[in-house]
Amino acid sequence: PTYRLHYFDVRGRGEGIRLLFAASGQKYEDKRYTRDEWNLFKPRTPFSQMPVLEIDGKLYGQSGAIGQYLAR
C-alpha cells in the first residue's frame, strides 16, 4: 500500500506516527499543512481533525488508532 500522513508542520500528535514510519523503514509521504491549507482540507477529514493517514486514497483518523495499525 501507499501511505500519506496529513498533519501540520509541527510535532504534536503526528510525531509519534512519523517515528513509527521511521523505525519500520516504511516509505510514506509526509504532507504538512499551513493554517490556510488546513481550512481547505478539513471538510475531507474523517473527524474534522488531524492527523489523518491516507492508505491507497482512503482517509483514516485518530492518532491512537493510526499508531496501533502501524505498530502491527
Predicted model as a PDB file, atoms N, CA, C, CB and O in Angstrom, pLDDT in the B-factor column:
MODEL        1                                                                  
ATOM      1  N   PRO A   1       0.831  -1.208   0.000  1.00 93.00           N  
ATOM      2  CA  PRO A   1       0.000   0.000   0.000  1.00 93.00           C  
ATOM      3  C   PRO A   1       0.866   1.259   0.000  1.00 93.00           C  
ATOM      4  CB  PRO A   1      -0.940   0.006   1.219  1.00 93.00           C  
ATOM      5  O   PRO A   1       2.036   1.218   0.381  1.00 93.00           O  
ATOM      6  N   THR A   2       0.288   2.360  -0.424  1.00 96.00           N  
ATOM      7  CA  THR A   2       0.975   3.655  -0.360  1.00 96.00           C  
ATOM      8  C   THR A   2       0.382   4.453   0.790  1.00 96.00           C  
ATOM      9  CB  THR A   2       0.847   4.442  -1.712  1.00 96.00           C  
ATOM     10  O   THR A   2      -0.834   4.508   0.973  1.00 96.00           O  
ATOM     11  N   TYR A   3       1.269   5.068   1.559  1.00 98.00           N  
ATOM     12  CA  TYR A   3       0.866   5.809   2.751  1.00 98.00           C  
ATOM     13  C   TYR A   3       1.160   7.291   2.574  1.00 98.00           C  
ATOM     14  CB  TYR A   3       1.582   5.264   3.999  1.00 98.00           C  
ATOM     15  O   TYR A   3       2.175   7.669   1.988  1.00 98.00           O  
ATOM     16  N   ARG A   4       0.257   8.130   3.091  1.00 98.00           N  
ATOM     17  CA  ARG A   4       0.480   9.572   3.137  1.00 98.00           C  
ATOM     18  C   ARG A   4      -0.046  10.066   4.482  1.00 98.00           C  
ATOM     19  CB  ARG A   4      -0.225  10.312   1.930  1.00 98.00           C  
ATOM     20  O   ARG A   4      -1.218   9.881   4.810  1.00 98.00           O  
ATOM     21  N   LEU A   5       0.828  10.690   5.246  1.00 98.00           N  
ATOM     22  CA  LEU A   5       0.440  11.256   6.536  1.00 98.00           C  
ATOM     23  C   LEU A   5       0.119  12.726   6.347  1.00 98.00           C  
ATOM     24  CB  LEU A   5       1.561  11.066   7.597  1.00 98.00           C  
ATOM     25  O   LEU A   5       0.942  13.484   5.832  1.00 98.00           O  
ATOM     26  N   HIS A   6      -1.067  13.132   6.759  1.00 97.00           N  
ATOM     27  CA  HIS A   6      -1.501  14.524   6.701  1.00 97.00           C  
ATOM     28  C   HIS A   6      -1.438  15.082   8.120  1.00 97.00           C  
ATOM     29  CB  HIS A   6      -2.951  14.656   6.093  1.00 97.00           C  
ATOM     30  O   HIS A   6      -2.099  14.574   9.026  1.00 97.00           O  
ATOM     31  N   TYR A   7      -0.640  16.130   8.304  1.00 97.00           N  
ATOM     32  CA  TYR A   7      -0.559  16.776   9.613  1.00 97.00           C  
ATOM     33  C   TYR A   7       0.047  18.163   9.443  1.00 97.00           C  
ATOM     34  CB  TYR A   7       0.282  15.923  10.611  1.00 97.00           C  
ATOM     35  O   TYR A   7       0.500  18.525   8.357  1.00 97.00           O  
ATOM     36  N   PHE A   8       0.050  18.926  10.514  1.00 96.00           N  
ATOM     37  CA  PHE A   8       0.618  20.269  10.499  1.00 96.00           C  
ATOM     38  C   PHE A   8       2.143  20.198  10.522  1.00 96.00           C  
ATOM     39  CB  PHE A   8       0.100  21.090  11.695  1.00 96.00           C  
ATOM     40  O   PHE A   8       2.715  19.136  10.766  1.00 96.00           O  
ATOM     41  N   ASP A   9       2.788  21.311  10.271  1.00 92.00           N  
ATOM     42  CA  ASP A   9       4.251  21.365  10.259  1.00 92.00           C  
ATOM     43  C   ASP A   9       4.775  21.600  11.677  1.00 92.00           C  
ATOM     44  CB  ASP A   9       4.753  22.482   9.300  1.00 92.00           C  
ATOM     45  O   ASP A   9       5.551  22.524  11.923  1.00 92.00           O  
ATOM     46  N   VAL A  10       4.340  20.756  12.592  1.00 92.00           N  
ATOM     47  CA  VAL A  10       4.770  20.781  13.999  1.00 92.00           C  
ATOM     48  C   VAL A  10       4.882  19.335  14.465  1.00 92.00           C  
ATOM     49  CB  VAL A  10       3.761  21.601  14.910  1.00 92.00           C  
ATOM     50  O   VAL A  10       4.509  18.413  13.740  1.00 92.00           O  
ATOM     51  N   ARG A  11       5.391  19.141  15.662  1.00 89.00           N  
ATOM     52  CA  ARG A  11       5.481  17.772  16.188  1.00 89.00           C  
ATOM     53  C   ARG A  11       4.100  17.300  16.604  1.00 89.00           C  
ATOM     54  CB  ARG A  11       6.466  17.695  17.389  1.00 89.00           C  
ATOM     55  O   ARG A  11       3.396  16.725  15.774  1.00 89.00           O  
ATOM     56  N   GLY A  12       3.685  17.502  17.802  1.00 93.00           N  
ATOM     57  CA  GLY A  12       2.347  17.145  18.247  1.00 93.00           C  
ATOM     58  C   GLY A  12       2.005  15.678  18.079  1.00 93.00           C  
ATOM     59  O   GLY A  12       2.877  14.814  18.170  1.00 93.00           O  
ATOM     60  N   ARG A  13       0.729  15.399  17.832  1.00 94.00           N  
ATOM     61  CA  ARG A  13       0.236  14.024  17.737  1.00 94.00           C  
ATOM     62  C   ARG A  13       0.758  13.285  16.512  1.00 94.00           C  
ATOM     63  CB  ARG A  13      -1.266  14.023  17.714  1.00 94.00           C  
ATOM     64  O   ARG A  13       0.794  12.054  16.506  1.00 94.00           O  
ATOM     65  N   GLY A  14       1.154  13.998  15.498  1.00 94.00           N  
ATOM     66  CA  GLY A  14       1.670  13.357  14.291  1.00 94.00           C  
ATOM     67  C   GLY A  14       3.085  12.844  14.432  1.00 94.00           C  
ATOM     68  O   GLY A  14       3.514  12.000  13.646  1.00 94.00           O  
ATOM     69  N   GLU A  15       3.823  13.337  15.419  1.00 95.00           N  
ATOM     70  CA  GLU A  15       5.231  12.953  15.550  1.00 95.00           C  
ATOM     71  C   GLU A  15       5.405  11.476  15.893  1.00 95.00           C  
ATOM     72  CB  GLU A  15       5.901  13.803  16.612  1.00 95.00           C  
ATOM     73  O   GLU A  15       6.321  10.832  15.383  1.00 95.00           O  
ATOM     74  N   GLY A  16       4.555  10.938  16.735  1.00 95.00           N  
ATOM     75  CA  GLY A  16       4.632   9.514  17.056  1.00 95.00           C  
ATOM     76  C   GLY A  16       4.425   8.645  15.826  1.00 95.00           C  
ATOM     77  O   GLY A  16       5.072   7.609  15.671  1.00 95.00           O  
ATOM     78  N   ILE A  17       3.528   9.069  14.960  1.00 97.00           N  
ATOM     79  CA  ILE A  17       3.270   8.336  13.722  1.00 97.00           C  
ATOM     80  C   ILE A  17       4.486   8.419  12.805  1.00 97.00           C  
ATOM     81  CB  ILE A  17       2.014   8.891  13.008  1.00 97.00           C  
ATOM     82  O   ILE A  17       4.873   7.424  12.191  1.00 97.00           O  
ATOM     83  N   ARG A  18       5.084   9.597  12.713  1.00 97.00           N  
ATOM     84  CA  ARG A  18       6.305   9.755  11.912  1.00 97.00           C  
ATOM     85  C   ARG A  18       7.419   8.854  12.444  1.00 97.00           C  
ATOM     86  CB  ARG A  18       6.768  11.232  11.913  1.00 97.00           C  
ATOM     87  O   ARG A  18       8.163   8.256  11.666  1.00 97.00           O  
ATOM     88  N   LEU A  19       7.530   8.757  13.761  1.00 96.00           N  
ATOM     89  CA  LEU A  19       8.555   7.901  14.364  1.00 96.00           C  
ATOM     90  C   LEU A  19       8.309   6.427  14.067  1.00 96.00           C  
ATOM     91  CB  LEU A  19       8.605   8.121  15.871  1.00 96.00           C  
ATOM     92  O   LEU A  19       9.258   5.675  13.846  1.00 96.00           O  
ATOM     93  N   LEU A  20       7.050   6.008  14.058  1.00 96.00           N  
ATOM     94  CA  LEU A  20       6.737   4.622  13.714  1.00 96.00           C  
ATOM     95  C   LEU A  20       7.141   4.313  12.273  1.00 96.00           C  
ATOM     96  CB  LEU A  20       5.240   4.345  13.914  1.00 96.00           C  
ATOM     97  O   LEU A  20       7.685   3.243  11.997  1.00 96.00           O  
ATOM     98  N   PHE A  21       6.881   5.235  11.364  1.00 97.00           N  
ATOM     99  CA  PHE A  21       7.307   5.046   9.980  1.00 97.00           C  
ATOM    100  C   PHE A  21       8.830   4.966   9.888  1.00 97.00           C  
ATOM    101  CB  PHE A  21       6.780   6.186   9.097  1.00 97.00           C  
ATOM    102  O   PHE A  21       9.370   4.116   9.181  1.00 97.00           O  
ATOM    103  N   ALA A  22       9.511   5.848  10.600  1.00 96.00           N  
ATOM    104  CA  ALA A  22      10.977   5.862  10.558  1.00 96.00           C  
ATOM    105  C   ALA A  22      11.561   4.579  11.150  1.00 96.00           C  
ATOM    106  CB  ALA A  22      11.520   7.083  11.314  1.00 96.00           C  
ATOM    107  O   ALA A  22      12.504   4.015  10.595  1.00 96.00           O  
ATOM    108  N   ALA A  23      11.012   4.121  12.263  1.00 96.00           N  
ATOM    109  CA  ALA A  23      11.530   2.922  12.919  1.00 96.00           C  
ATOM    110  C   ALA A  23      11.334   1.670  12.061  1.00 96.00           C  
ATOM    111  CB  ALA A  23      10.852   2.733  14.272  1.00 96.00           C  
ATOM    112  O   ALA A  23      12.159   0.756  12.085  1.00 96.00           O  
ATOM    113  N   SER A  24      10.250   1.636  11.313  1.00 95.00           N  
ATOM    114  CA  SER A  24       9.967   0.458  10.495  1.00 95.00           C  
ATOM    115  C   SER A  24      10.643   0.510   9.130  1.00 95.00           C  
ATOM    116  CB  SER A  24       8.477   0.308  10.312  1.00 95.00           C  
ATOM    117  O   SER A  24      10.737  -0.501   8.434  1.00 95.00           O  
ATOM    118  N   GLY A  25      11.117   1.706   8.750  1.00 96.00           N  
ATOM    119  CA  GLY A  25      11.729   1.854   7.435  1.00 96.00           C  
ATOM    120  C   GLY A  25      10.715   1.903   6.307  1.00 96.00           C  
ATOM    121  O   GLY A  25      11.082   1.798   5.137  1.00 96.00           O  
ATOM    122  N   GLN A  26       9.445   2.061   6.646  1.00 95.00           N  
ATOM    123  CA  GLN A  26       8.368   2.111   5.653  1.00 95.00           C  
ATOM    124  C   GLN A  26       8.368   3.475   4.951  1.00 95.00           C  
ATOM    125  CB  GLN A  26       6.988   1.842   6.324  1.00 95.00           C  
ATOM    126  O   GLN A  26       8.449   4.513   5.609  1.00 95.00           O  
ATOM    127  N   LYS A  27       8.278   3.471   3.635  1.00 97.00           N  
ATOM    128  CA  LYS A  27       8.207   4.720   2.885  1.00 97.00           C  
ATOM    129  C   LYS A  27       6.804   5.298   2.995  1.00 97.00           C  
ATOM    130  CB  LYS A  27       8.593   4.498   1.402  1.00 97.00           C  
ATOM    131  O   LYS A  27       5.813   4.568   2.986  1.00 97.00           O  
ATOM    132  N   TYR A  28       6.737   6.633   3.100  1.00 97.00           N  
ATOM    133  CA  TYR A  28       5.456   7.332   3.163  1.00 97.00           C  
ATOM    134  C   TYR A  28       5.673   8.772   2.737  1.00 97.00           C  
ATOM    135  CB  TYR A  28       4.838   7.261   4.592  1.00 97.00           C  
ATOM    136  O   TYR A  28       6.800   9.267   2.740  1.00 97.00           O  
ATOM    137  N   GLU A  29       4.590   9.442   2.371  1.00 97.00           N  
ATOM    138  CA  GLU A  29       4.657  10.863   2.047  1.00 97.00           C  
ATOM    139  C   GLU A  29       4.191  11.640   3.269  1.00 97.00           C  
ATOM    140  CB  GLU A  29       3.787  11.210   0.787  1.00 97.00           C  
ATOM    141  O   GLU A  29       3.145  11.336   3.842  1.00 97.00           O  
ATOM    142  N   ASP A  30       4.956  12.627   3.662  1.00 97.00           N  
ATOM    143  CA  ASP A  30       4.652  13.443   4.835  1.00 97.00           C  
ATOM    144  C   ASP A  30       4.097  14.785   4.362  1.00 97.00           C  
ATOM    145  CB  ASP A  30       5.921  13.645   5.730  1.00 97.00           C  
ATOM    146  O   ASP A  30       4.856  15.718   4.103  1.00 97.00           O  
ATOM    147  N   LYS A  31       2.772  14.880   4.251  1.00 97.00           N  
ATOM    148  CA  LYS A  31       2.108  16.096   3.787  1.00 97.00           C  
ATOM    149  C   LYS A  31       1.862  16.995   4.988  1.00 97.00           C  
ATOM    150  CB  LYS A  31       0.770  15.771   3.047  1.00 97.00           C  
ATOM    151  O   LYS A  31       1.114  16.641   5.900  1.00 97.00           O  
ATOM    152  N   ARG A  32       2.504  18.170   4.980  1.00 96.00           N  
ATOM    153  CA  ARG A  32       2.367  19.111   6.106  1.00 96.00           C  
ATOM    154  C   ARG A  32       1.570  20.326   5.662  1.00 96.00           C  
ATOM    155  CB  ARG A  32       3.760  19.548   6.646  1.00 96.00           C  
ATOM    156  O   ARG A  32       1.775  20.852   4.569  1.00 96.00           O  
ATOM    157  N   TYR A  33       0.663  20.763   6.517  1.00 96.00           N  
ATOM    158  CA  TYR A  33      -0.294  21.811   6.176  1.00 96.00           C  
ATOM    159  C   TYR A  33      -0.040  23.110   6.936  1.00 96.00           C  
ATOM    160  CB  TYR A  33      -1.696  21.329   6.451  1.00 96.00           C  
ATOM    161  O   TYR A  33       0.374  23.102   8.095  1.00 96.00           O  
ATOM    162  N   THR A  34      -0.298  24.221   6.258  1.00 94.00           N  
ATOM    163  CA  THR A  34      -0.367  25.531   6.909  1.00 94.00           C  
ATOM    164  C   THR A  34      -1.815  25.737   7.366  1.00 94.00           C  
ATOM    165  CB  THR A  34       0.107  26.695   5.935  1.00 94.00           C  
ATOM    166  O   THR A  34      -2.690  24.932   7.049  1.00 94.00           O  
ATOM    167  N   ARG A  35      -2.054  26.795   8.094  1.00 91.00           N  
ATOM    168  CA  ARG A  35      -3.411  27.073   8.577  1.00 91.00           C  
ATOM    169  C   ARG A  35      -4.395  27.239   7.408  1.00 91.00           C  
ATOM    170  CB  ARG A  35      -3.414  28.341   9.455  1.00 91.00           C  
ATOM    171  O   ARG A  35      -5.507  26.714   7.458  1.00 91.00           O  
ATOM    172  N   ASP A  36      -3.993  27.960   6.367  1.00 93.00           N  
ATOM    173  CA  ASP A  36      -4.884  28.173   5.222  1.00 93.00           C  
ATOM    174  C   ASP A  36      -5.165  26.877   4.468  1.00 93.00           C  
ATOM    175  CB  ASP A  36      -4.280  29.197   4.271  1.00 93.00           C  
ATOM    176  O   ASP A  36      -6.297  26.629   4.055  1.00 93.00           O  
ATOM    177  N   GLU A  37      -4.140  26.057   4.291  1.00 95.00           N  
ATOM    178  CA  GLU A  37      -4.327  24.770   3.614  1.00 95.00           C  
ATOM    179  C   GLU A  37      -5.234  23.855   4.428  1.00 95.00           C  
ATOM    180  CB  GLU A  37      -2.971  24.087   3.369  1.00 95.00           C  
ATOM    181  O   GLU A  37      -6.043  23.115   3.868  1.00 95.00           O  
ATOM    182  N   TRP A  38      -5.098  23.908   5.753  1.00 95.00           N  
ATOM    183  CA  TRP A  38      -5.914  23.089   6.644  1.00 95.00           C  
ATOM    184  C   TRP A  38      -7.391  23.424   6.479  1.00 95.00           C  
ATOM    185  CB  TRP A  38      -5.484  23.288   8.102  1.00 95.00           C  
ATOM    186  O   TRP A  38      -8.227  22.521   6.453  1.00 95.00           O  
ATOM    187  N   ASN A  39      -7.721  24.694   6.370  1.00 94.00           N  
ATOM    188  CA  ASN A  39      -9.120  25.092   6.221  1.00 94.00           C  
ATOM    189  C   ASN A  39      -9.740  24.504   4.954  1.00 94.00           C  
ATOM    190  CB  ASN A  39      -9.234  26.615   6.199  1.00 94.00           C  
ATOM    191  O   ASN A  39     -10.938  24.220   4.930  1.00 94.00           O  
ATOM    192  N   LEU A  40      -8.948  24.320   3.911  1.00 95.00           N  
ATOM    193  CA  LEU A  40      -9.450  23.719   2.680  1.00 95.00           C  
ATOM    194  C   LEU A  40      -9.561  22.192   2.784  1.00 95.00           C  
ATOM    195  CB  LEU A  40      -8.542  24.092   1.517  1.00 95.00           C  
ATOM    196  O   LEU A  40     -10.459  21.591   2.195  1.00 95.00           O  
ATOM    197  N   PHE A  41      -8.649  21.572   3.532  1.00 96.00           N  
ATOM    198  CA  PHE A  41      -8.611  20.115   3.649  1.00 96.00           C  
ATOM    199  C   PHE A  41      -9.571  19.580   4.715  1.00 96.00           C  
ATOM    200  CB  PHE A  41      -7.202  19.664   3.966  1.00 96.00           C  
ATOM    201  O   PHE A  41     -10.031  18.443   4.614  1.00 96.00           O  
ATOM    202  N   LYS A  42      -9.871  20.376   5.720  1.00 96.00           N  
ATOM    203  CA  LYS A  42     -10.666  19.940   6.878  1.00 96.00           C  
ATOM    204  C   LYS A  42     -11.989  19.266   6.513  1.00 96.00           C  
ATOM    205  CB  LYS A  42     -10.949  21.118   7.757  1.00 96.00           C  
ATOM    206  O   LYS A  42     -12.313  18.249   7.126  1.00 96.00           O  
ATOM    207  N   PRO A  43     -12.770  19.765   5.559  1.00 96.00           N  
ATOM    208  CA  PRO A  43     -14.044  19.089   5.245  1.00 96.00           C  
ATOM    209  C   PRO A  43     -13.880  17.652   4.724  1.00 96.00           C  
ATOM    210  CB  PRO A  43     -14.798  19.898   4.218  1.00 96.00           C  
ATOM    211  O   PRO A  43     -14.829  16.870   4.794  1.00 96.00           O  
ATOM    212  N   ARG A  44     -12.715  17.293   4.213  1.00 95.00           N  
ATOM    213  CA  ARG A  44     -12.470  15.937   3.689  1.00 95.00           C  
ATOM    214  C   ARG A  44     -12.066  14.946   4.774  1.00 95.00           C  
ATOM    215  CB  ARG A  44     -11.390  15.981   2.627  1.00 95.00           C  
ATOM    216  O   ARG A  44     -12.098  13.738   4.539  1.00 95.00           O  
ATOM    217  N   THR A  45     -11.685  15.430   5.962  1.00 96.00           N  
ATOM    218  CA  THR A  45     -11.155  14.550   7.003  1.00 96.00           C  
ATOM    219  C   THR A  45     -12.270  13.775   7.698  1.00 96.00           C  
ATOM    220  CB  THR A  45     -10.365  15.361   8.028  1.00 96.00           C  
ATOM    221  O   THR A  45     -13.403  14.252   7.764  1.00 96.00           O  
ATOM    222  N   PRO A  46     -11.963  12.586   8.218  1.00 94.00           N  
ATOM    223  CA  PRO A  46     -12.999  11.758   8.843  1.00 94.00           C  
ATOM    224  C   PRO A  46     -13.669  12.400  10.056  1.00 94.00           C  
ATOM    225  CB  PRO A  46     -12.405  10.453   9.253  1.00 94.00           C  
ATOM    226  O   PRO A  46     -14.885  12.280  10.208  1.00 94.00           O  
ATOM    227  N   PHE A  47     -12.929  13.063  10.906  1.00 95.00           N  
ATOM    228  CA  PHE A  47     -13.495  13.650  12.123  1.00 95.00           C  
ATOM    229  C   PHE A  47     -13.221  15.141  12.225  1.00 95.00           C  
ATOM    230  CB  PHE A  47     -12.943  12.949  13.346  1.00 95.00           C  
ATOM    231  O   PHE A  47     -13.305  15.712  13.313  1.00 95.00           O  
ATOM    232  N   SER A  48     -12.896  15.774  11.115  1.00 95.00           N  
ATOM    233  CA  SER A  48     -12.538  17.203  11.072  1.00 95.00           C  
ATOM    234  C   SER A  48     -11.377  17.509  12.003  1.00 95.00           C  
ATOM    235  CB  SER A  48     -13.746  18.072  11.447  1.00 95.00           C  
ATOM    236  O   SER A  48     -11.341  18.556  12.650  1.00 95.00           O  
ATOM    237  N   GLN A  49     -10.431  16.583  12.063  1.00 95.00           N  
ATOM    238  CA  GLN A  49      -9.250  16.785  12.893  1.00 95.00           C  
ATOM    239  C   GLN A  49      -8.069  16.056  12.290  1.00 95.00           C  
ATOM    240  CB  GLN A  49      -9.500  16.307  14.332  1.00 95.00           C  
ATOM    241  O   GLN A  49      -8.230  15.201  11.419  1.00 95.00           O  
ATOM    242  N   MET A  50      -6.886  16.399  12.757  1.00 96.00           N  
ATOM    243  CA  MET A  50      -5.662  15.770  12.294  1.00 96.00           C  
ATOM    244  C   MET A  50      -5.020  15.043  13.455  1.00 96.00           C  
ATOM    245  CB  MET A  50      -4.693  16.807  11.686  1.00 96.00           C  
ATOM    246  O   MET A  50      -5.347  15.368  14.597  1.00 96.00           O  
ATOM    247  N   PRO A  51      -4.148  14.104  13.258  1.00 97.00           N  
ATOM    248  CA  PRO A  51      -3.583  13.644  12.000  1.00 97.00           C  
ATOM    249  C   PRO A  51      -4.542  12.719  11.249  1.00 97.00           C  
ATOM    250  CB  PRO A  51      -2.267  12.932  12.253  1.00 97.00           C  
ATOM    251  O   PRO A  51      -5.466  12.134  11.815  1.00 97.00           O  
ATOM    252  N   VAL A  52      -4.273  12.618   9.941  1.00 98.00           N  
ATOM    253  CA  VAL A  52      -5.024  11.734   9.060  1.00 98.00           C  
ATOM    254  C   VAL A  52      -4.010  10.887   8.303  1.00 98.00           C  
ATOM    255  CB  VAL A  52      -5.955  12.541   8.077  1.00 98.00           C  
ATOM    256  O   VAL A  52      -3.034  11.411   7.765  1.00 98.00           O  
ATOM    257  N   LEU A  53      -4.240   9.592   8.263  1.00 98.00           N  
ATOM    258  CA  LEU A  53      -3.407   8.692   7.480  1.00 98.00           C  
ATOM    259  C   LEU A  53      -4.196   8.273   6.255  1.00 98.00           C  
ATOM    260  CB  LEU A  53      -2.958   7.451   8.314  1.00 98.00           C  
ATOM    261  O   LEU A  53      -5.314   7.769   6.362  1.00 98.00           O  
ATOM    262  N   GLU A  54      -3.603   8.487   5.091  1.00 98.00           N  
ATOM    263  CA  GLU A  54      -4.220   8.079   3.829  1.00 98.00           C  
ATOM    264  C   GLU A  54      -3.539   6.796   3.364  1.00 98.00           C  
ATOM    265  CB  GLU A  54      -4.105   9.209   2.740  1.00 98.00           C  
ATOM    266  O   GLU A  54      -2.321   6.749   3.195  1.00 98.00           O  
ATOM    267  N   ILE A  55      -4.342   5.764   3.163  1.00 97.00           N  
ATOM    268  CA  ILE A  55      -3.842   4.476   2.690  1.00 97.00           C  
ATOM    269  C   ILE A  55      -4.543   4.176   1.377  1.00 97.00           C  
ATOM    270  CB  ILE A  55      -4.081   3.331   3.744  1.00 97.00           C  
ATOM    271  O   ILE A  55      -5.748   3.927   1.345  1.00 97.00           O  
ATOM    272  N   ASP A  56      -3.781   4.201   0.302  1.00 97.00           N  
ATOM    273  CA  ASP A  56      -4.326   3.954  -1.038  1.00 97.00           C  
ATOM    274  C   ASP A  56      -5.564   4.808  -1.324  1.00 97.00           C  
ATOM    275  CB  ASP A  56      -4.673   2.477  -1.194  1.00 97.00           C  
ATOM    276  O   ASP A  56      -6.537   4.319  -1.897  1.00 97.00           O  
ATOM    277  N   GLY A  57      -5.526   6.080  -0.926  1.00 96.00           N  
ATOM    278  CA  GLY A  57      -6.603   7.013  -1.226  1.00 96.00           C  
ATOM    279  C   GLY A  57      -7.708   7.095  -0.192  1.00 96.00           C  
ATOM    280  O   GLY A  57      -8.540   7.997  -0.274  1.00 96.00           O  
ATOM    281  N   LYS A  58      -7.754   6.200   0.773  1.00 97.00           N  
ATOM    282  CA  LYS A  58      -8.782   6.234   1.819  1.00 97.00           C  
ATOM    283  C   LYS A  58      -8.212   6.891   3.064  1.00 97.00           C  
ATOM    284  CB  LYS A  58      -9.300   4.806   2.144  1.00 97.00           C  
ATOM    285  O   LYS A  58      -7.092   6.593   3.478  1.00 97.00           O  
ATOM    286  N   LEU A  59      -9.001   7.798   3.664  1.00 97.00           N  
ATOM    287  CA  LEU A  59      -8.546   8.577   4.812  1.00 97.00           C  
ATOM    288  C   LEU A  59      -8.995   7.939   6.127  1.00 97.00           C  
ATOM    289  CB  LEU A  59      -9.068  10.013   4.719  1.00 97.00           C  
ATOM    290  O   LEU A  59     -10.144   7.524   6.277  1.00 97.00           O  
ATOM    291  N   TYR A  60      -8.054   7.872   7.077  1.00 97.00           N  
ATOM    292  CA  TYR A  60      -8.321   7.333   8.412  1.00 97.00           C  
ATOM    293  C   TYR A  60      -7.873   8.345   9.455  1.00 97.00           C  
ATOM    294  CB  TYR A  60      -7.600   5.969   8.624  1.00 97.00           C  
ATOM    295  O   TYR A  60      -6.833   8.985   9.298  1.00 97.00           O  
ATOM    296  N   GLY A  61      -8.653   8.490  10.515  1.00 96.00           N  
ATOM    297  CA  GLY A  61      -8.344   9.444  11.564  1.00 96.00           C  
ATOM    298  C   GLY A  61      -7.997   8.776  12.879  1.00 96.00           C  
ATOM    299  O   GLY A  61      -7.928   7.551  12.973  1.00 96.00           O  
ATOM    300  N   GLN A  62      -7.777   9.608  13.903  1.00 96.00           N  
ATOM    301  CA  GLN A  62      -7.479   9.195  15.272  1.00 96.00           C  
ATOM    302  C   GLN A  62      -6.043   8.688  15.413  1.00 96.00           C  
ATOM    303  CB  GLN A  62      -8.456   8.115  15.715  1.00 96.00           C  
ATOM    304  O   GLN A  62      -5.707   7.594  14.960  1.00 96.00           O  
ATOM    305  N   SER A  63      -5.215   9.500  16.047  1.00 95.00           N  
ATOM    306  CA  SER A  63      -3.783   9.201  16.154  1.00 95.00           C  
ATOM    307  C   SER A  63      -3.507   7.884  16.880  1.00 95.00           C  
ATOM    308  CB  SER A  63      -3.074  10.331  16.874  1.00 95.00           C  
ATOM    309  O   SER A  63      -2.594   7.156  16.492  1.00 95.00           O  
ATOM    310  N   GLY A  64      -4.271   7.563  17.918  1.00 95.00           N  
ATOM    311  CA  GLY A  64      -4.058   6.309  18.638  1.00 95.00           C  
ATOM    312  C   GLY A  64      -4.338   5.093  17.759  1.00 95.00           C  
ATOM    313  O   GLY A  64      -3.575   4.128  17.759  1.00 95.00           O  
ATOM    314  N   ALA A  65      -5.433   5.149  17.014  1.00 96.00           N  
ATOM    315  CA  ALA A  65      -5.779   4.043  16.116  1.00 96.00           C  
ATOM    316  C   ALA A  65      -4.764   3.916  14.986  1.00 96.00           C  
ATOM    317  CB  ALA A  65      -7.186   4.241  15.538  1.00 96.00           C  
ATOM    318  O   ALA A  65      -4.401   2.804  14.601  1.00 96.00           O  
ATOM    319  N   ILE A  66      -4.307   5.035  14.456  1.00 97.00           N  
ATOM    320  CA  ILE A  66      -3.294   5.013  13.404  1.00 97.00           C  
ATOM    321  C   ILE A  66      -2.010   4.384  13.944  1.00 97.00           C  
ATOM    322  CB  ILE A  66      -3.021   6.447  12.868  1.00 97.00           C  
ATOM    323  O   ILE A  66      -1.391   3.555  13.277  1.00 97.00           O  
ATOM    324  N   GLY A  67      -1.617   4.779  15.144  1.00 95.00           N  
ATOM    325  CA  GLY A  67      -0.410   4.233  15.761  1.00 95.00           C  
ATOM    326  C   GLY A  67      -0.507   2.733  15.967  1.00 95.00           C  
ATOM    327  O   GLY A  67       0.454   2.013  15.698  1.00 95.00           O  
ATOM    328  N   GLN A  68      -1.644   2.248  16.437  1.00 96.00           N  
ATOM    329  CA  GLN A  68      -1.834   0.810  16.635  1.00 96.00           C  
ATOM    330  C   GLN A  68      -1.771   0.063  15.307  1.00 96.00           C  
ATOM    331  CB  GLN A  68      -3.175   0.536  17.331  1.00 96.00           C  
ATOM    332  O   GLN A  68      -1.162  -1.003  15.216  1.00 96.00           O  
ATOM    333  N   TYR A  69      -2.393   0.616  14.294  1.00 95.00           N  
ATOM    334  CA  TYR A  69      -2.375  -0.010  12.972  1.00 95.00           C  
ATOM    335  C   TYR A  69      -0.939  -0.139  12.454  1.00 95.00           C  
ATOM    336  CB  TYR A  69      -3.231   0.804  11.978  1.00 95.00           C  
ATOM    337  O   TYR A  69      -0.534  -1.201  11.980  1.00 95.00           O  
ATOM    338  N   LEU A  70      -0.181   0.950  12.550  1.00 95.00           N  
ATOM    339  CA  LEU A  70       1.189   0.940  12.038  1.00 95.00           C  
ATOM    340  C   LEU A  70       2.114   0.044  12.866  1.00 95.00           C  
ATOM    341  CB  LEU A  70       1.740   2.357  12.009  1.00 95.00           C  
ATOM    342  O   LEU A  70       3.042  -0.558  12.327  1.00 95.00           O  
ATOM    343  N   ALA A  71       1.863  -0.042  14.166  1.00 93.00           N  
ATOM    344  CA  ALA A  71       2.707  -0.864  15.027  1.00 93.00           C  
ATOM    345  C   ALA A  71       2.571  -2.350  14.692  1.00 93.00           C  
ATOM    346  CB  ALA A  71       2.355  -0.623  16.493  1.00 93.00           C  
ATOM    347  O   ALA A  71       3.516  -3.119  14.871  1.00 93.00           O  
ATOM    348  N   ARG A  72       1.409  -2.746  14.214  1.00 90.00           N  
ATOM    349  CA  ARG A  72       1.200  -4.146  13.822  1.00 90.00           C  
ATOM    350  C   ARG A  72       1.970  -4.427  12.573  1.00 90.00           C  
ATOM    351  CB  ARG A  72      -0.289  -4.461  13.612  1.00 90.00           C  
ATOM    352  O   ARG A  72       1.937  -5.548  12.066  1.00 90.00           O  
TER     353      ARG A  72                                                      
ENDMDL                                                                          
END                                                                             
